[in-house]
């Protein structure tokens, strides 16, 4: 799909994470990878610096293939997907997961 702006891309991104399990695997993988990366940086253990992309994508991508049955948005829109992941995780941490589910439901209803 082609998008003219991140704001246009955002509902699509959320729709590609329509199932709560996918969103929670993204959150868990990203936060675990970030924690290990920060730990490695603080301790001077360079081998830990790859934890964020390895664990983050290593949990997120299989969720797309196995749970959502779609391809990760990262494949076509890497920059906006990274921004979308951060926005989605912030919303989840703020207790707004139901809002994400509604955004996904609405986009899918209008575009399938």
JODA-V133252 format. One record per residue. N is the residue number from 1. NEAR is the number of other C-alpha atoms within 10 Angstrom. Layout:
# JODA-V133252
n:near
N:NEAR
N:NEAR
This chain:
# JODA-V133252
n:near
1:7
2:8
3:11
4:7
5:9
6:16
7:11
8:11
9:18
10:22
11:20
12:22
13:23
14:25
15:21
16:21
17:27
18:21
19:18
20:15
21:13
22:21
23:24
24:18
25:20
26:26
27:22
28:17
29:22
30:24
31:16
32:16
33:24
34:20
35:16
36:19
37:21
38:17
39:16
40:17
41:14
42:10
43:10
44:11
45:13
46:13
47:11
48:19
49:19
50:15
51:23
52:20
53:15
54:15
55:19
56:21
57:19
58:17
59:20
60:22
61:20
62:17
63:23
64:21
65:12
66:11
67:15
68:19
69:11
70:14
71:15
72:21
73:22
74:16
75:9
76:12
77:16
78:12
79:12
80:18
81:20
82:13
83:12
84:22
85:20
86:15
87:14
88:22
89:20
90:14
91:15
92:17
93:11
94:9
95:10
96:13
97:18
98:12
99:12
100:21
101:17
102:15
103:18
104:21
105:16
106:14
107:18
108:16
109:9
110:7
111:8
112:5
